[in-house]
Amino acid sequence: MSAPDAKRIAEAEALLGQVDSAADEYARAGTYFKAATAYRNAKCLDKSKDCFLKAIDCYMNNKSWFHAAKSCEQIILLAKETDTLSEIEEYANRACNLYQQHGSQEAAAAALDKAAKMTESKHPELALEFYKRALAVVLIGDSTHQASEFASKVSRILVKLKKFEEASKALKKEISLNLQTKSYGQVGRLVVALVLVQLALEDFVDAKKSFKKWGNRCDPQEVKTLQTLLQALDDEDAELAAKMLAAPFIRHMDVEYALLSKNIPLPSGIKLEKEGEDNTGSIK
């Protein structure tokens, strides 16, 4: 054990020795919290978690919901270090509940957002659930701008997971939220994304309906590309459809939609040529 770690452990133990003499539950909670932090810095994660749990109990006995939630967030950080998914999920949701009990919808959503960012790269399914709940939380608080941000994250992960039917519904919700905030420039790109998702589902009829309903929110380049793409698919012109799907603005959309555009089924049954391959499938 290094000298700094030994010093931190001694600090934590000294703090624990002060718990019984603390003035009240709130003071006891603060002492446990400080001890937990010292243990965490010493890499004694189990002891740190135990102290945070005791801090949560004391804060809750004192009805200090906000500080109890903050302690839950500290346990989430410990769980991240050990990649303990069940605890990330449990304490993220618990922190959200406590923040809401305190009356802070914004902090509740932020806790879920942090947990989602921690898990999104390795565990997108779990991150999706966090983003969905965060969306529901901010809608309770009537924060439409923030809701549109979470809706965007939900849509992107659904596309990444190839849950296209859910993604189609999520994108329609996202369009609705952006229309409410008059973010018309964003709506155009979302219409493109929705059409791509519906084409991935091979639902040509719905793709045309979506374009007809919201296409007036697209900019001229988007309108021309989607019109030509849908007509090419209607005419079973795979070459022209592939050309439209390779349009620069589509390839520069969020990565999930850019990748999706390369895998849209074409009339001939083939898919777009993958980047980095020639027509024979050989790597360039």
C-alpha positions in Angstrom: 0.0 0.0 0.0 1.4 3.4 -1.0 1.9 6.1 1.6 -0.9 8.4 0.1 -3.4 5.4 0.2 -2.5 4.6 3.8 -3.0 8.3 4.7 -6.4 8.4 3.1 -7.5 5.2 4.8 -6.4 6.6 8.2 -8.3 9.8 7.3 -11.5 7.7 6.6 -11.1 5.7 9.8 -10.7 8.9 11.8 -13.9 10.3 10.3 -15.8 7.2 11.1 -14.7 7.6 14.7 -16.5 10.9 14.7 -19.9 9.6 13.6 -21.3 8.8 17.0 -20.5 12.3 18.3 -22.1 14.0 15.3 -24.8 16.6 16.3 -27.6 15.1 14.2 -28.4 12.9 11.2 -27.4 15.5 8.7 -24.0 15.9 10.3 -23.6 12.1 10.5 -24.4 11.8 6.8 -21.8 14.4 6.0 -19.2 12.6 8.0 -20.0 9.3 6.2 -19.8 11.0 2.9 -16.3 12.4 3.6 -15.2 9.0 4.8 -16.5 7.4 1.7 -14.6 9.9 -0.5 -11.4 9.2 1.4 -11.9 5.4 0.9 -12.6 5.9 -2.8 -9.4 7.9 -3.2 -7.6 5.1 -1.5 -9.2 2.6 -4.0 -11.0 0.8 -1.1 -14.2 0.7 -3.2 -16.2 -1.7 -1.0 -15.7 0.4 2.1 -16.4 3.5 0.1 -19.7 2.1 -1.1 -20.6 1.1 2.5 -20.0 4.6 3.7 -22.0 6.2 0.9 -24.9 3.8 1.7 -24.8 4.9 5.3 -24.7 8.5 4.2 -27.8 7.9 2.1 -29.7 6.4 5.0 -28.8 9.4 7.2 -29.8 11.9 4.6 -33.1 10.1 4.1 -33.7 10.1 7.8 -33.2 13.8 7.7 -35.4 14.1 4.6 -32.5 15.6 2.7 -33.5 14.0 -0.6 -31.2 16.1 -2.8 -28.0 15.1 -0.8 -29.2 11.5 -0.7 -29.4 11.6 -4.5 -25.9 13.0 -4.7 -24.6 10.1 -2.7 -26.4 7.7 -5.0 -24.5 9.3 -7.9 -21.2 8.6 -6.1 -22.1 4.9 -6.0 -22.8 5.1 -9.7 -19.2 6.3 -10.2 -17.9 3.4 -8.1 -20.0 0.9 -10.1 -18.6 2.4 -13.3 -15.1 1.5 -12.1 -16.1 -2.1 -11.5 -18.4 -2.2 -14.5 -21.2 -3.4 -12.3 -24.2 -2.7 -14.5 -26.9 -3.8 -12.1 -25.7 -1.1 -9.6 -25.4 1.6 -12.2 -29.0 0.9 -13.2 -30.3 0.7 -9.6 -28.6 3.8 -8.3 -29.2 5.9 -11.4 -32.9 5.2 -11.0 -32.8 5.7 -7.3 -31.0 9.1 -7.7 -33.7 10.1 -10.2 -36.4 9.2 -7.8 -34.8 11.2 -5.0 -34.2 14.3 -7.1 -37.8 14.2 -8.2 -38.9 13.8 -4.6 -36.9 16.9 -3.9 -38.7 18.6 -6.8 -35.7 18.9 -9.1 -36.7 17.4 -12.4 -33.6 18.9 -14.1 -31.2 17.2 -11.7 -33.2 13.9 -12.1 -32.8 14.0 -15.8 -29.1 15.0 -15.5 -28.4 11.9 -13.3 -29.9 9.7 -15.9 -28.0 11.4 -18.7 -24.7 10.9 -16.9 -25.5 7.2 -16.4 -26.4 6.8 -20.1 -23.2 8.4 -21.2 -21.2 6.0 -19.0 -22.9 3.0 -20.5 -23.7 4.0 -24.1 -20.5 2.7 -25.8 -20.5 -0.8 -24.2 -24.1 -1.2 -23.2 -26.4 0.8 -25.5 -29.5 -1.1 -24.4 -29.1 0.1 -20.9 -28.3 3.7 -22.0 -31.4 3.6 -24.1 -33.6 3.0 -21.1 -31.8 5.9 -19.2 -32.4 8.3 -22.1 -36.1 7.2 -22.4 -36.7 7.8 -18.7 -34.8 11.2 -18.9 -37.1 12.2 -21.8 -40.2 11.3 -19.7 -38.8 13.3 -16.7 -38.2 16.5 -18.7 -41.6 16.3 -20.3 -43.1 16.3 -16.9 -41.3 19.6 -16.3 -42.5 20.8 -19.7 -39.0 21.5 -20.9 -39.5 20.9 -24.6 -36.0 22.0 -25.8 -34.4 19.6 -23.4 -36.9 16.9 -24.3 -35.9 17.2 -28.0 -32.3 16.6 -27.0 -33.1 13.4 -25.2 -35.5 12.3 -28.0 -32.6 12.7 -30.4 -30.4 10.4 -28.2 -33.3 7.8 -28.1 -33.7 7.9 -31.9 -30.0 7.5 -32.6 -29.5 4.5 -30.2 -32.6 2.8 -31.6 -31.1 3.1 -35.1 -27.8 1.8 -33.9 -29.5 -1.2 -32.4 -31.5 -1.7 -35.7 -34.8 -1.3 -33.9 -36.2 0.5 -36.8 -39.9 0.3 -36.0 -39.3 1.9 -32.6 -36.9 4.4 -34.3 -39.6 5.4 -36.7 -41.9 6.3 -33.8 -39.1 8.0 -31.9 -38.2 10.2 -34.9 -41.8 11.2 -35.3 -41.9 12.3 -31.7 -38.6 14.1 -32.2 -40.0 16.0 -35.2 -43.1 16.9 -33.1 -40.9 18.3 -30.3 -38.8 20.3 -32.7 -41.9 21.7 -34.4 -43.1 22.9 -31.0 -39.9 24.8 -30.4 -39.9 26.1 -34.0 -36.6 24.4 -34.7 -37.5 24.1 -38.3 -33.9 23.7 -39.6 -33.5 20.6 -37.5 -36.8 19.2 -38.7 -35.6 18.9 -42.2 -32.7 16.6 -41.3 -35.1 14.6 -39.1 -37.4 14.0 -42.0 -34.5 12.7 -44.0 -33.6 10.4 -41.1 -37.2 9.2 -40.8 -37.4 8.4 -44.5 -34.1 6.4 -44.3 -35.4 4.4 -41.3 -38.7 3.7 -43.1 -36.8 2.6 -46.2 -34.7 0.3 -44.0 -38.0 -1.2 -43.0 -38.8 -1.5 -46.7 -41.9 0.5 -45.9 -41.9 2.6 -49.1 -45.5 3.8 -48.6 -44.8 5.3 -45.1 -41.6 6.9 -46.4 -43.6 8.7 -49.1 -46.3 9.7 -46.5 -43.6 11.1 -44.2 -42.0 13.1 -47.0 -45.4 14.4 -48.1 -46.3 15.4 -44.5 -43.1 17.1 -43.4 -41.1 17.6 -46.6 -42.0 21.3 -46.6 -39.7 21.7 -43.6 -36.7 20.4 -45.6 -34.3 22.7 -47.4 -34.1 22.7 -51.2 -31.2 20.2 -51.3 -33.0 17.8 -49.0 -36.2 18.1 -50.9 -34.5 17.4 -54.3 -32.6 14.4 -52.9 -35.6 12.8 -51.3 -37.9 13.4 -54.2 -35.3 11.9 -56.6 -34.6 9.0 -54.2 -38.3 8.1 -53.8 -38.9 8.4 -57.5 -35.9 6.2 -58.2 -37.1 3.5 -55.8 -40.6 3.8 -57.4 -39.0 3.3 -60.8 -36.8 0.5 -59.5 -33.8 2.5 -60.6 -31.1 1.1 -58.2 -28.3 3.1 -59.7 -30.0 6.5 -59.2 -31.3 5.5 -55.8 -27.7 4.6 -54.7 -26.5 8.0 -56.0 -29.0 9.9 -53.9 -28.2 7.8 -50.8 -24.6 8.8 -51.3 -25.4 12.5 -51.3 -22.8 14.4 -49.2 -25.3 15.8 -46.8 -26.6 12.3 -46.0 -23.1 11.0 -45.5 -22.4 13.9 -43.1 -25.4 13.3 -40.9 -25.1 11.7 -37.4 -23.0 8.6 -37.8 -26.0 6.2 -37.1 -27.9 7.7 -40.1 -24.9 7.9 -42.3 -24.2 4.2 -41.8 -27.9 3.4 -42.2 -27.9 5.1 -45.6 -25.3 2.5 -46.9 -27.5 -0.4 -46.0 -30.9 0.6 -47.5 -32.3 -2.3 -49.7 -32.3 -1.3 -53.3 -34.8 -2.4 -55.9 -32.4 -5.0 -57.4 -32.0 -6.6 -54.0 -28.4 -5.3 -53.6 -27.2 -2.8 -51.1 -25.1 0.3 -51.5 -21.4 -0.4 -52.1 -19.7 -0.4 -48.7 -17.1 2.3 -48.2 -13.7 1.0 -48.8 -14.8 -1.8 -51.2 -14.9 -1.9 -55.0 -17.8 -3.4 -57.0 -16.4 -6.9 -56.5 -16.3 -6.6 -52.8 -12.5 -6.3 -52.6 -11.0 -3.9 -50.2 -9.5 -0.9 -52.0 
